[in-house]
Amino acid sequence: MTDLPFRKPLLAALLLGSALFAGAASAQEEDGEEYKAQIPDVAIYKAMLDANKQTGWVQFREFADQQLIYFTALQTMHCRLKEVRYSINSDALDKTFPMASCDPELPFNLPSDESQNWLYIALKPGEAQTIAIQAIWDDGSGSEIVVYQPCKNPEATCASIKTIKKSKKRADEPSPSTSAR
């Protein structure tokens, strides 16, 4: 039985999971409270954004005589994103991408939308040489600015990082009070 060491952790995990489930169920019965869905903490979303930076917060694709730029990875974080700022071929961040509405019971799922307006933008073939992206969270903080470019393989749906920049202070952002004491 060489696989016995692998069975013990699996068995322990199953027993622990069933004990937690049973405990949660009995606690719910005792308290009589109905479960209320909660959106995960913004820190989880920030970690997800950072983890996806290398593979691309956006993806480029040439399809049907158009250049498509997909925002799907960012949309999975829509429940905690206030907005996504972007710009094509500059770092001006002069456009915002529409975010899907949030369902707290399914915070990472994308709602169905036949228009696809919140999944991608369509440009002329090869129009975007770069796209600068900044995520703005519901707590008001902003991510660094990542500039992506299309991958070298035109058959792939992907993006590669060109540069990463610190978050810029925008003219329309409020500034802290500088009153003297």
TIVO-2410 file (N, C-alpha, C; in nm, 3 decimals):
# residues 181
REC num residu      c1      c2      c3 atome chaine
REC   1      M   0.084  -0.118   0.000     N      A
REC   1      M   0.000   0.000   0.000    CA      A
REC   1      M   0.088   0.124   0.000     C      A
REC   2      T   0.139   0.156  -0.113     N      A
REC   2      T   0.227   0.273  -0.123    CA      A
REC   2      T   0.148   0.403  -0.127     C      A
REC   3      D   0.019   0.395  -0.157     N      A
REC   3      D  -0.059   0.518  -0.166    CA      A
REC   3      D  -0.125   0.555  -0.034     C      A
REC   4      L  -0.100   0.481   0.073     N      A
REC   4      L  -0.159   0.508   0.203    CA      A
REC   4      L  -0.126   0.648   0.254     C      A
REC   5      P  -0.002   0.700   0.242     N      A
REC   5      P   0.026   0.835   0.290    CA      A
REC   5      P  -0.058   0.941   0.218     C      A
REC   6      F  -0.096   0.915   0.094     N      A
REC   6      F  -0.177   1.011   0.021    CA      A
REC   6      F  -0.323   1.005   0.065     C      A
REC   7      R  -0.366   0.889   0.111     N      A
REC   7      R  -0.506   0.873   0.152    CA      A
REC   7      R  -0.533   0.944   0.285     C      A
REC   8      K  -0.437   0.944   0.375     N      A
REC   8      K  -0.459   1.005   0.506    CA      A
REC   8      K  -0.492   1.153   0.496     C      A
REC   9      P  -0.414   1.234   0.422     N      A
REC   9      P  -0.452   1.376   0.412    CA      A
REC   9      P  -0.587   1.396   0.344     C      A
REC  10      L  -0.615   1.315   0.243     N      A
REC  10      L  -0.743   1.327   0.174    CA      A
REC  10      L  -0.857   1.292   0.268     C      A
REC  11      L  -0.841   1.183   0.344     N      A
REC  11      L  -0.942   1.142   0.439    CA      A
REC  11      L  -0.960   1.249   0.547     C      A
REC  12      A  -0.849   1.303   0.595     N      A
REC  12      A  -0.856   1.408   0.697    CA      A
REC  12      A  -0.927   1.531   0.643     C      A
REC  13      A  -0.899   1.568   0.520     N      A
REC  13      A  -0.964   1.684   0.460    CA      A
REC  13      A  -1.114   1.660   0.445     C      A
REC  14      L  -1.151   1.539   0.402     N      A
REC  14      L  -1.293   1.508   0.387    CA      A
REC  14      L  -1.364   1.510   0.522     C      A
REC  15      L  -1.301   1.453   0.623     N      A
REC  15      L  -1.362   1.452   0.756    CA      A
REC  15      L  -1.374   1.593   0.812     C      A
REC  16      L  -1.269   1.673   0.795     N      A
REC  16      L  -1.273   1.811   0.842    CA      A
REC  16      L  -1.380   1.890   0.770     C      A
REC  17      G  -1.388   1.874   0.637     N      A
REC  17      G  -1.490   1.944   0.559    CA      A
REC  17      G  -1.630   1.906   0.603     C      A
REC  18      S  -1.654   1.776   0.626     N      A
REC  18      S  -1.788   1.735   0.667    CA      A
REC  18      S  -1.818   1.782   0.809     C      A
REC  19      A  -1.717   1.788   0.895     N      A
REC  19      A  -1.737   1.838   1.031    CA      A
REC  19      A  -1.769   1.987   1.028     C      A
REC  20      L  -1.698   2.062   0.946     N      A
REC  20      L  -1.725   2.206   0.933    CA      A
REC  20      L  -1.864   2.230   0.878     C      A
REC  21      F  -1.901   2.151   0.776     N      A
REC  21      F  -2.034   2.165   0.716    CA      A
REC  21      F  -2.142   2.133   0.818     C      A
REC  22      A  -2.123   2.025   0.892     N      A
REC  22      A  -2.221   1.986   0.994    CA      A
REC  22      A  -2.229   2.092   1.102     C      A
REC  23      G  -2.114   2.144   1.143     N      A
REC  23      G  -2.112   2.250   1.245    CA      A
REC  23      G  -2.182   2.375   1.197     C      A
REC  24      A  -2.158   2.412   1.074     N      A
REC  24      A  -2.222   2.531   1.018    CA      A
REC  24      A  -2.372   2.510   1.007     C      A
REC  25      A  -2.412   2.391   0.965     N      A
REC  25      A  -2.554   2.363   0.950    CA      A
REC  25      A  -2.623   2.365   1.086     C      A
REC  26      S  -2.560   2.304   1.189     N      A
REC  26      S  -2.624   2.303   1.321    CA      A
REC  26      S  -2.624   2.441   1.383     C      A
REC  27      A  -2.519   2.520   1.358     N      A
REC  27      A  -2.516   2.657   1.409    CA      A
REC  27      A  -2.625   2.739   1.343     C      A
REC  28      Q  -2.648   2.717   1.216     N      A
REC  28      Q  -2.751   2.791   1.146    CA      A
REC  28      Q  -2.889   2.752   1.200     C      A
REC  29      E  -2.908   2.623   1.229     N      A
REC  29      E  -3.035   2.577   1.284    CA      A
REC  29      E  -3.057   2.636   1.423     C      A
REC  30      E  -2.950   2.641   1.504     N      A
REC  30      E  -2.962   2.693   1.640    CA      A
REC  30      E  -2.994   2.842   1.639     C      A
REC  31      D  -2.921   2.918   1.557     N      A
REC  31      D  -2.939   3.062   1.554    CA      A
REC  31      D  -3.067   3.101   1.481     C      A
REC  32      G  -3.109   3.021   1.386     N      A
REC  32      G  -3.227   3.052   1.310    CA      A
REC  32      G  -3.206   3.164   1.209     C      A
REC  33      E  -3.082   3.205   1.191     N      A
REC  33      E  -3.054   3.311   1.094    CA      A
REC  33      E  -3.038   3.253   0.956     C      A
REC  34      E  -3.090   3.324   0.860     N      A
REC  34      E  -3.074   3.283   0.722    CA      A
REC  34      E  -2.941   3.336   0.670     C      A
REC  35      Y  -2.876   3.256   0.588     N      A
REC  35      Y  -2.746   3.296   0.531    CA      A
REC  35      Y  -2.764   3.419   0.443     C      A
REC  36      K  -2.676   3.515   0.459     N      A
REC  36      K  -2.678   3.635   0.377    CA      A
REC  36      K  -2.546   3.643   0.303     C      A
REC  37      A  -2.553   3.643   0.172     N      A
REC  37      A  -2.432   3.645   0.089    CA      A
REC  37      A  -2.352   3.772   0.114     C      A
REC  38      Q  -2.221   3.757   0.119     N      A
REC  38      Q  -2.132   3.872   0.138    CA      A
REC  38      Q  -2.024   3.868   0.031     C      A
REC  39      I  -1.992   3.985  -0.019     N      A
REC  39      I  -1.885   3.996  -0.118    CA      A
REC  39      I  -1.752   3.979  -0.044     C      A
REC  40      P  -1.660   3.897  -0.097     N      A
REC  40      P  -1.530   3.881  -0.031    CA      A
REC  40      P  -1.458   4.014  -0.014     C      A
REC  41      D  -1.367   4.017   0.083     N      A
REC  41      D  -1.291   4.138   0.114    CA      A
REC  41      D  -1.211   4.185  -0.008     C      A
REC  42      V  -1.195   4.315  -0.020     N      A
REC  42      V  -1.122   4.375  -0.133    CA      A
REC  42      V  -0.978   4.322  -0.141     C      A
REC  43      A  -0.920   4.281  -0.030     N      A
REC  43      A  -0.783   4.228  -0.031    CA      A
REC  43      A  -0.773   4.102  -0.118     C      A
REC  44      I  -0.878   4.022  -0.119     N      A
REC  44      I  -0.879   3.901  -0.203    CA      A
REC  44      I  -0.877   3.941  -0.350     C      A
REC  45      Y  -0.955   4.041  -0.385     N      A
REC  45      Y  -0.959   4.087  -0.523    CA      A
REC  45      Y  -0.826   4.149  -0.565     C      A
REC  46      K  -0.764   4.224  -0.474     N      A
REC  46      K  -0.635   4.285  -0.505    CA      A
REC  46      K  -0.530   4.176  -0.528     C      A
REC  47      A  -0.534   4.070  -0.449     N      A
REC  47      A  -0.441   3.958  -0.470    CA      A
REC  47      A  -0.467   3.890  -0.604     C      A
REC  48      M  -0.594   3.877  -0.642     N      A
REC  48      M  -0.628   3.818  -0.771    CA      A
REC  48      M  -0.574   3.904  -0.885     C      A
REC  49      L  -0.591   4.035  -0.873     N      A
REC  49      L  -0.542   4.125  -0.977    CA      A
REC  49      L  -0.392   4.112  -0.993     C      A
REC  50      D  -0.321   4.110  -0.880     N      A
REC  50      D  -0.176   4.097  -0.885    CA      A
REC  50      D  -0.134   3.963  -0.945     C      A
REC  51      A  -0.205   3.858  -0.911     N      A
REC  51      A  -0.173   3.725  -0.963    CA      A
REC  51      A  -0.195   3.716  -1.114     C      A
REC  52      N  -0.289   3.793  -1.167     N      A
REC  52      N  -0.320   3.791  -1.309    CA      A
REC  52      N  -0.242   3.892  -1.392     C      A
REC  53      K  -0.157   3.972  -1.328     N      A
REC  53      K  -0.086   4.078  -1.398    CA      A
REC  53      K   0.000   4.022  -1.511     C      A
REC  54      Q   0.077   3.919  -1.485     N      A
REC  54      Q   0.169   3.864  -1.584    CA      A
REC  54      Q   0.097   3.808  -1.707     C      A
REC  55      T  -0.012   3.739  -1.686     N      A
REC  55      T  -0.085   3.678  -1.798    CA      A
REC  55      T  -0.178   3.777  -1.867     C      A
REC  56      G  -0.203   3.890  -1.804     N      A
REC  56      G  -0.279   3.996  -1.869    CA      A
REC  56      G  -0.411   4.028  -1.804     C      A
REC  57      W  -0.427   4.153  -1.764     N      A
REC  57      W  -0.557   4.200  -1.716    CA      A
REC  57      W  -0.652   4.215  -1.833     C      A
REC  58      V  -0.596   4.231  -1.952     N      A
REC  58      V  -0.671   4.235  -2.077    CA      A
REC  58      V  -0.605   4.138  -2.174     C      A
REC  59      Q  -0.675   4.105  -2.280     N      A
REC  59      Q  -0.624   4.015  -2.382    CA      A
REC  59      Q  -0.653   4.074  -2.520     C      A
REC  60      F  -0.557   4.066  -2.610     N      A
REC  60      F  -0.573   4.111  -2.748    CA      A
REC  60      F  -0.609   3.992  -2.836     C      A
REC  61      R  -0.690   4.019  -2.939     N      A
REC  61      R  -0.722   3.915  -3.037    CA      A
REC  61      R  -0.757   3.981  -3.170     C      A
REC  62      E  -0.705   3.926  -3.276     N      A
REC  62      E  -0.743   3.968  -3.411    CA      A
REC  62      E  -0.850   3.869  -3.457     C      A
REC  63      F  -0.969   3.921  -3.490     N      A
REC  63      F  -1.079   3.832  -3.526    CA      A
REC  63      F  -1.179   3.908  -3.613     C      A
REC  64      A  -1.224   3.845  -3.721     N      A
REC  64      A  -1.328   3.900  -3.809    CA      A
REC  64      A  -1.296   4.043  -3.851     C      A
REC  65      D  -1.173   4.063  -3.896     N      A
REC  65      D  -1.127   4.194  -3.945    CA      A
REC  65      D  -1.140   4.304  -3.839     C      A
REC  66      Q  -1.119   4.265  -3.712     N      A
REC  66      Q  -1.121   4.360  -3.601    CA      A
REC  66      Q  -1.011   4.323  -3.503     C      A
REC  67      Q  -0.969   4.421  -3.427     N      A
REC  67      Q  -0.882   4.394  -3.312    CA      A
REC  67      Q  -0.972   4.404  -3.190     C      A
REC  68      L  -0.984   4.295  -3.118     N      A
REC  68      L  -1.066   4.291  -2.997    CA      A
REC  68      L  -0.974   4.296  -2.876     C      A
REC  69      I  -1.013   4.373  -2.777     N      A
REC  69      I  -0.941   4.375  -2.650    CA      A
REC  69      I  -1.041   4.334  -2.543     C      A
REC  70      Y  -1.016   4.217  -2.484     N      A
REC  70      Y  -1.106   4.159  -2.385    CA      A
REC  70      Y  -1.070   4.206  -2.245     C      A
REC  71      F  -1.173   4.241  -2.168     N      A
REC  71      F  -1.159   4.284  -2.029    CA      A
REC  71      F  -1.213   4.176  -1.934     C      A
REC  72      T  -1.223   4.055  -1.979     N      A
REC  72      T  -1.287   3.948  -1.904    CA      A
REC  72      T  -1.222   3.924  -1.768     C      A
REC  73      A  -1.089   3.920  -1.762     N      A
REC  73      A  -1.020   3.895  -1.635    CA      A
REC  73      A  -1.056   4.002  -1.532     C      A
REC  74      L  -1.065   4.127  -1.576     N      A
REC  74      L  -1.102   4.235  -1.485    CA      A
REC  74      L  -1.249   4.225  -1.445     C      A
REC  75      Q  -1.334   4.183  -1.537     N      A
REC  75      Q  -1.476   4.173  -1.506    CA      A
REC  75      Q  -1.505   4.069  -1.398     C      A
REC  76      T  -1.421   3.968  -1.383     N      A
REC  76      T  -1.445   3.870  -1.276    CA      A
REC  76      T  -1.429   3.935  -1.139     C      A
REC  77      M  -1.370   4.054  -1.135     N      A
REC  77      M  -1.350   4.127  -1.010    CA      A
REC  77      M  -1.449   4.243  -0.995     C      A
REC  78      H  -1.555   4.244  -1.078     N      A
REC  78      H  -1.648   4.356  -1.085    CA      A
REC  78      H  -1.716   4.392  -0.954     C      A
REC  79      C  -1.730   4.298  -0.864     N      A
REC  79      C  -1.799   4.328  -0.739    CA      A
REC  79      C  -1.718   4.422  -0.648     C      A
REC  80      R  -1.590   4.432  -0.668     N      A
REC  80      R  -1.508   4.523  -0.587    CA      A
REC  80      R  -1.443   4.634  -0.668     C      A
REC  81      L  -1.459   4.631  -0.800     N      A
REC  81      L  -1.402   4.737  -0.883    CA      A
REC  81      L  -1.501   4.852  -0.897     C      A
REC  82      K  -1.455   4.972  -0.869     N      A
REC  82      K  -1.535   5.092  -0.892    CA      A
REC  82      K  -1.534   5.125  -1.040     C      A
REC  83      E  -1.414   5.118  -1.100     N      A
REC  83      E  -1.400   5.141  -1.244    CA      A
REC  83      E  -1.267   5.087  -1.292     C      A
REC  84      V  -1.258   5.074  -1.424     N      A
REC  84      V  -1.134   5.039  -1.491    CA      A
REC  84      V  -1.103   5.153  -1.586     C      A
REC  85      R  -0.989   5.216  -1.562     N      A
REC  85      R  -0.945   5.325  -1.650    CA      A
REC  85      R  -0.849   5.266  -1.751     C      A
REC  86      Y  -0.857   5.317  -1.875     N      A
REC  86      Y  -0.766   5.268  -1.977    CA      A
REC  86      Y  -0.745   5.374  -2.083     C      A
REC  87      S  -0.642   5.352  -2.163     N      A
REC  87      S  -0.618   5.437  -2.280    CA      A
REC  87      S  -0.546   5.353  -2.384     C      A
REC  88      I  -0.574   5.386  -2.508     N      A
REC  88      I  -0.512   5.315  -2.621    CA      A
REC  88      I  -0.394   5.397  -2.672     C      A
REC  89      N  -0.280   5.333  -2.684     N      A
REC  89      N  -0.157   5.393  -2.739    CA      A
REC  89      N  -0.108   5.516  -2.661     C      A
REC  90      S  -0.143   5.525  -2.534     N      A
REC  90      S  -0.091   5.631  -2.447    CA      A
REC  90      S  -0.112   5.585  -2.302     C      A
REC  91      D  -0.063   5.664  -2.208     N      A
REC  91      D  -0.089   5.632  -2.067    CA      A
REC  91      D  -0.179   5.737  -2.002     C      A
REC  92      A  -0.263   5.803  -2.081     N      A
REC  92      A  -0.351   5.910  -2.033    CA      A
REC  92      A  -0.464   5.859  -1.943     C      A
REC  93      L  -0.500   5.733  -1.955     N      A
REC  93      L  -0.612   5.675  -1.881    CA      A
REC  93      L  -0.737   5.762  -1.895     C      A
REC  94      D  -0.769   5.796  -2.017     N      A
REC  94      D  -0.876   5.889  -2.046    CA      A
REC  94      D  -1.011   5.823  -2.075     C      A
REC  95      K  -1.020   5.692  -2.063     N      A
REC  95      K  -1.146   5.621  -2.087    CA      A
REC  95      K  -1.175   5.530  -1.967     C      A
REC  96      T  -1.302   5.499  -1.949     N      A
REC  96      T  -1.339   5.400  -1.847    CA      A
REC  96      T  -1.417   5.288  -1.915     C      A
REC  97      F  -1.396   5.168  -1.864     N      A
REC  97      F  -1.465   5.051  -1.918    CA      A
REC  97      F  -1.584   5.020  -1.827     C      A
REC  98      P  -1.703   4.993  -1.883     N      A
REC  98      P  -1.821   4.967  -1.799    CA      A
REC  98      P  -1.807   4.835  -1.723     C      A
REC  99      M  -1.848   4.839  -1.598     N      A
REC  99      M  -1.841   4.719  -1.515    CA      A
REC  99      M  -1.979   4.653  -1.508     C      A
REC 100      A  -1.980   4.521  -1.504     N      A
REC 100      A  -2.104   4.445  -1.491    CA      A
REC 100      A  -2.162   4.469  -1.351     C      A
REC 101      S  -2.291   4.449  -1.336     N      A
REC 101      S  -2.352   4.464  -1.203    CA      A
REC 101      S  -2.314   4.343  -1.117     C      A
REC 102      C  -2.311   4.366  -0.988     N      A
REC 102      C  -2.265   4.263  -0.893    CA      A
REC 102      C  -2.382   4.186  -0.834     C      A
REC 103      D  -2.368   4.055  -0.831     N      A
REC 103      D  -2.461   3.967  -0.760    CA      A
REC 103      D  -2.383   3.910  -0.642     C      A
REC 104      P  -2.410   3.956  -0.518     N      A
REC 104      P  -2.332   3.909  -0.402    CA      A
REC 104      P  -2.332   3.758  -0.383     C      A
REC 105      E  -2.433   3.690  -0.434     N      A
REC 105      E  -2.436   3.544  -0.421    CA      A
REC 105      E  -2.340   3.477  -0.519     C      A
REC 106      L  -2.305   3.546  -0.627     N      A
REC 106      L  -2.212   3.493  -0.728    CA      A
REC 106      L  -2.111   3.603  -0.762     C      A
REC 107      P  -2.027   3.642  -0.666     N      A
REC 107      P  -1.944   3.761  -0.685    CA      A
REC 107      P  -1.837   3.751  -0.794     C      A
REC 108      F  -1.799   3.632  -0.834     N      A
REC 108      F  -1.696   3.618  -0.937    CA      A
REC 108      F  -1.754   3.580  -1.073     C      A
REC 109      N  -1.883   3.553  -1.078     N      A
REC 109      N  -1.947   3.514  -1.204    CA      A
REC 109      N  -1.982   3.637  -1.286     C      A
REC 110      L  -1.976   3.619  -1.415     N      A
REC 110      L  -2.016   3.726  -1.506    CA      A
REC 110      L  -2.162   3.707  -1.543     C      A
REC 111      P  -2.242   3.811  -1.525     N      A
REC 111      P  -2.383   3.797  -1.565    CA      A
REC 111      P  -2.395   3.786  -1.716     C      A
REC 112      S  -2.504   3.725  -1.761     N      A
REC 112      S  -2.522   3.714  -1.905    CA      A
REC 112      S  -2.561   3.850  -1.962     C      A
REC 113      D  -2.507   3.880  -2.079     N      A
REC 113      D  -2.534   4.006  -2.145    CA      A
REC 113      D  -2.509   3.984  -2.293     C      A
REC 114      E  -2.616   3.980  -2.369     N      A
REC 114      E  -2.603   3.952  -2.511    CA      A
REC 114      E  -2.529   4.060  -2.588     C      A
REC 115      S  -2.525   4.183  -2.535     N      A
REC 115      S  -2.458   4.292  -2.606    CA      A
REC 115      S  -2.306   4.278  -2.601     C      A
REC 116      Q  -2.252   4.210  -2.502     N      A
REC 116      Q  -2.108   4.193  -2.482    CA      A
REC 116      Q  -2.036   4.326  -2.457     C      A
REC 117      N  -2.110   4.433  -2.428     N      A
REC 117      N  -2.050   4.564  -2.407    CA      A
REC 117      N  -1.952   4.569  -2.292     C      A
REC 118      W  -1.965   4.480  -2.195     N      A
REC 118      W  -1.877   4.481  -2.081    CA      A
REC 118      W  -1.769   4.373  -2.090     C      A
REC 119      L  -1.755   4.310  -2.206     N      A
REC 119      L  -1.651   4.208  -2.223    CA      A
REC 119      L  -1.532   4.255  -2.305     C      A
REC 120      Y  -1.556   4.333  -2.409     N      A
REC 120      Y  -1.445   4.373  -2.496    CA      A
REC 120      Y  -1.476   4.503  -2.568     C      A
REC 121      I  -1.369   4.561  -2.625     N      A
REC 121      I  -1.385   4.672  -2.718    CA      A
REC 121      I  -1.336   4.624  -2.853     C      A
REC 122      A  -1.395   4.678  -2.958     N      A
REC 122      A  -1.357   4.641  -3.095    CA      A
REC 122      A  -1.294   4.761  -3.163     C      A
REC 123      L  -1.176   4.739  -3.221     N      A
REC 123      L  -1.102   4.843  -3.291    CA      A
REC 123      L  -1.069   4.796  -3.432     C      A
REC 124      K  -1.011   4.885  -3.511     N      A
REC 124      K  -0.961   4.846  -3.643    CA      A
REC 124      K  -0.843   4.751  -3.624     C      A
REC 125      P  -0.821   4.660  -3.718     N      A
REC 125      P  -0.708   4.566  -3.704    CA      A
REC 125      P  -0.577   4.641  -3.679     C      A
REC 126      G  -0.505   4.599  -3.574     N      A
REC 126      G  -0.375   4.656  -3.542    CA      A
REC 126      G  -0.377   4.797  -3.487     C      A
REC 127      E  -0.495   4.852  -3.459     N      A
REC 127      E  -0.505   4.991  -3.411    CA      A
REC 127      E  -0.434   5.011  -3.277     C      A
REC 128      A  -0.454   4.921  -3.185     N      A
REC 128      A  -0.393   4.935  -3.053    CA      A
REC 128      A  -0.255   4.869  -3.051     C      A
REC 129      Q  -0.154   4.950  -3.038     N      A
REC 129      Q  -0.018   4.898  -3.018    CA      A
REC 129      Q   0.005   4.870  -2.870     C      A
REC 130      T  -0.063   4.950  -2.785     N      A
REC 130      T  -0.058   4.930  -2.640    CA      A
REC 130      T  -0.192   4.970  -2.580     C      A
REC 131      I  -0.215   4.920  -2.459     N      A
REC 131      I  -0.328   4.965  -2.379    CA      A
REC 131      I  -0.279   4.978  -2.236     C      A
REC 132      A  -0.300   5.097  -2.178     N      A
REC 132      A  -0.265   5.121  -2.038    CA      A
REC 132      A  -0.390   5.095  -1.955     C      A
REC 133      I  -0.374   5.025  -1.843     N      A
REC 133      I  -0.486   4.984  -1.758    CA      A
REC 133      I  -0.457   5.022  -1.613     C      A
REC 134      Q  -0.560   5.073  -1.545     N      A
REC 134      Q  -0.554   5.093  -1.400    CA      A
REC 134      Q  -0.689   5.052  -1.342     C      A
REC 135      A  -0.684   4.969  -1.240     N      A
REC 135      A  -0.805   4.927  -1.168    CA      A
REC 135      A  -0.826   5.021  -1.049     C      A
REC 136      I  -0.949   5.069  -1.033     N      A
REC 136      I  -0.985   5.153  -0.919    CA      A
REC 136      I  -1.084   5.073  -0.835     C      A
REC 137      W  -1.048   5.049  -0.710     N      A
REC 137      W  -1.126   4.965  -0.620    CA      A
REC 137      W  -1.238   5.044  -0.554     C      A
REC 138      D  -1.334   4.972  -0.498     N      A
REC 138      D  -1.446   5.038  -0.432    CA      A
REC 138      D  -1.404   5.109  -0.304     C      A
REC 139      D  -1.284   5.082  -0.253     N      A
REC 139      D  -1.233   5.155  -0.137    CA      A
REC 139      D  -1.159   5.283  -0.178     C      A
REC 140      G  -1.156   5.312  -0.309     N      A
REC 140      G  -1.094   5.433  -0.360    CA      A
REC 140      G  -0.948   5.418  -0.400     C      A
REC 141      S  -0.884   5.308  -0.365     N      A
REC 141      S  -0.744   5.289  -0.402    CA      A
REC 141      S  -0.732   5.247  -0.548     C      A
REC 142      G  -0.617   5.277  -0.605     N      A
REC 142      G  -0.592   5.242  -0.744    CA      A
REC 142      G  -0.472   5.151  -0.757     C      A
REC 143      S  -0.476   5.066  -0.855     N      A
REC 143      S  -0.363   4.977  -0.882    CA      A
REC 143      S  -0.252   5.054  -0.952     C      A
REC 144      E  -0.140   4.989  -0.968     N      A
REC 144      E  -0.038   5.047  -1.055    CA      A
REC 144      E  -0.092   5.048  -1.197     C      A
REC 145      I  -0.026   5.119  -1.284     N      A
REC 145      I  -0.069   5.127  -1.423    CA      A
REC 145      I   0.015   5.028  -1.502     C      A
REC 146      V  -0.050   4.934  -1.567     N      A
REC 146      V   0.020   4.834  -1.646    CA      A
REC 146      V  -0.011   4.860  -1.793     C      A
REC 147      V   0.095   4.869  -1.872     N      A
REC 147      V   0.079   4.891  -2.015    CA      A
REC 147      V   0.105   4.756  -2.084     C      A
REC 148      Y   0.004   4.708  -2.154     N      A
REC 148      Y   0.012   4.581  -2.225    CA      A
REC 148      Y   0.024   4.606  -2.374     C      A
REC 149      Q   0.081   4.509  -2.442     N      A
REC 149      Q   0.090   4.510  -2.587    CA      A
REC 149      Q   0.046   4.374  -2.639     C      A
REC 150      P   0.005   4.365  -2.764     N      A
REC 150      P  -0.034   4.234  -2.818    CA      A
REC 150      P   0.086   4.137  -2.814     C      A
REC 151      C   0.057   4.011  -2.798     N      A
REC 151      C   0.162   3.909  -2.802    CA      A
REC 151      C   0.221   3.900  -2.942     C      A
REC 152      K   0.338   3.843  -2.951     N      A
REC 152      K   0.405   3.827  -3.080    CA      A
REC 152      K   0.334   3.724  -3.168     C      A
REC 153      N   0.263   3.630  -3.107     N      A
REC 153      N   0.190   3.527  -3.181    CA      A
REC 153      N   0.051   3.579  -3.217     C      A
REC 154      P   0.027   3.615  -3.343     N      A
REC 154      P  -0.102   3.673  -3.380    CA      A
REC 154      P  -0.219   3.576  -3.370     C      A
REC 155      E  -0.192   3.447  -3.361     N      A
REC 155      E  -0.299   3.349  -3.351    CA      A
REC 155      E  -0.353   3.337  -3.209     C      A
REC 156      A  -0.278   3.386  -3.111     N      A
REC 156      A  -0.315   3.369  -2.971    CA      A
REC 156      A  -0.400   3.486  -2.921     C      A
REC 157      T  -0.484   3.458  -2.823     N      A
REC 157      T  -0.556   3.562  -2.751    CA      A
REC 157      T  -0.478   3.585  -2.624     C      A
REC 158      C  -0.399   3.694  -2.622     N      A
REC 158      C  -0.313   3.716  -2.508    CA      A
REC 158      C  -0.261   3.859  -2.507     C      A
REC 159      A  -0.182   3.890  -2.406     N      A
REC 159      A  -0.118   4.020  -2.393    CA      A
REC 159      A   0.013   4.000  -2.321     C      A
REC 160      S   0.107   4.090  -2.345     N      A
REC 160      S   0.233   4.086  -2.271    CA      A
REC 160      S   0.258   4.224  -2.213     C      A
REC 161      I   0.323   4.227  -2.099     N      A
REC 161      I   0.351   4.354  -2.031    CA      A
REC 161      I   0.459   4.429  -2.106     C      A
REC 162      K   0.433   4.555  -2.134     N      A
REC 162      K   0.534   4.643  -2.191    CA      A
REC 162      K   0.602   4.721  -2.080     C      A
REC 163      T   0.524   4.786  -1.994     N      A
REC 163      T   0.578   4.860  -1.880    CA      A
REC 163      T   0.480   4.856  -1.764     C      A
REC 164      I   0.533   4.884  -1.645     N      A
REC 164      I   0.452   4.899  -1.525    CA      A
REC 164      I   0.490   5.033  -1.464     C      A
REC 165      K   0.388   5.113  -1.432     N      A
REC 165      K   0.412   5.248  -1.379    CA      A
REC 165      K   0.341   5.264  -1.246     C      A
REC 166      K   0.395   5.349  -1.164     N      A
REC 166      K   0.328   5.383  -1.038    CA      A
REC 166      K   0.199   5.457  -1.070     C      A
REC 167      S   0.104   5.449  -0.980     N      A
REC 167      S  -0.023   5.519  -0.997    CA      A
REC 167      S   0.002   5.669  -1.000     C      A
REC 168      K  -0.061   5.736  -1.097     N      A
REC 168      K  -0.048   5.881  -1.109    CA      A
REC 168      K  -0.160   5.950  -1.034     C      A
REC 169      K  -0.130   6.066  -0.981     N      A
REC 169      K  -0.233   6.150  -0.919    CA      A
REC 169      K  -0.307   6.219  -1.032     C      A
REC 170      R  -0.437   6.203  -1.037     N      A
REC 170      R  -0.518   6.266  -1.142    CA      A
REC 170      R  -0.566   6.403  -1.094     C      A
REC 171      A  -0.583   6.495  -1.186     N      A
REC 171      A  -0.628   6.630  -1.154    CA      A
REC 171      A  -0.765   6.631  -1.089     C      A
REC 172      D  -0.849   6.532  -1.121     N      A
REC 172      D  -0.985   6.531  -1.066    CA      A
REC 172      D  -0.996   6.454  -0.934     C      A
REC 173      E  -0.884   6.404  -0.882     N      A
REC 173      E  -0.886   6.333  -0.755    CA      A
REC 173      E  -0.880   6.431  -0.639     C      A
REC 174      P  -0.953   6.405  -0.531     N      A
REC 174      P  -0.942   6.492  -0.415    CA      A
REC 174      P  -0.805   6.478  -0.350     C      A
REC 175      S  -0.756   6.586  -0.294     N      A
REC 175      S  -0.627   6.579  -0.226    CA      A
REC 175      S  -0.647   6.599  -0.077     C      A
REC 176      P  -0.554   6.547   0.005     N      A
REC 176      P  -0.568   6.562   0.149    CA      A
REC 176      P  -0.560   6.709   0.190     C      A
REC 177      S  -0.625   6.739   0.298     N      A
REC 177      S  -0.623   6.875   0.350    CA      A
REC 177      S  -0.483   6.911   0.395     C      A
REC 178      T  -0.442   7.035   0.366     N      A
REC 178      T  -0.308   7.079   0.407    CA      A
REC 178      T  -0.317   7.192   0.507     C      A
REC 179      S  -0.425   7.194   0.584     N      A
REC 179      S  -0.441   7.302   0.682    CA      A
REC 179      S  -0.339   7.288   0.794     C      A
REC 180      A  -0.286   7.402   0.840     N      A
REC 180      A  -0.185   7.405   0.946    CA      A
REC 180      A  -0.254   7.395   1.081     C      A
REC 181      R  -0.182   7.339   1.177     N      A
REC 181      R  -0.238   7.325   1.311    CA      A
REC 181      R  -0.204   7.443   1.397     C      A
***
